[in-house]
């Protein structure tokens, strides 16, 4: 995942979630992923500003958000 998307960070704790830095790190997107036979499926769970993402992390919600 990180080789293909340089601005991607995998979330820990055995999660199937990844965080993307968007717009020069002004925005963040949390997505869940599933691997197919020859493709990766990304499902957007949350999209917001970097400041909003910091609040999500402070509340440890990045593993449970599913707003979209």
Residue, then its C-alpha position, 0 to 999 in steps of 0.5 A: x500500500x505504501x509503495x503505491x501511495x507515498x502519502x499513506x500511513x497504515x493504522x496499527x492494532x491489526x486494523x485494515x485502515x489507512x490514512x492518506x495525507x491530502x492537499x499538502x497535508x492540509x486534509x486527511x482521509x481514513x479508508x478501510x481496504x480489502x485486497x482482491x485477486x488483482x486489485x485493492x478496494x478502498x472504502x472512505x470512512x472519514x474525510x476532514x482537515x488535519x486539525x479535525x484528524x488530530x481531535x479524532x486521534x486524541x479520542x482514539x476514534x480512528x479505528x471506529x469512524x464510519x461516517x461515509 
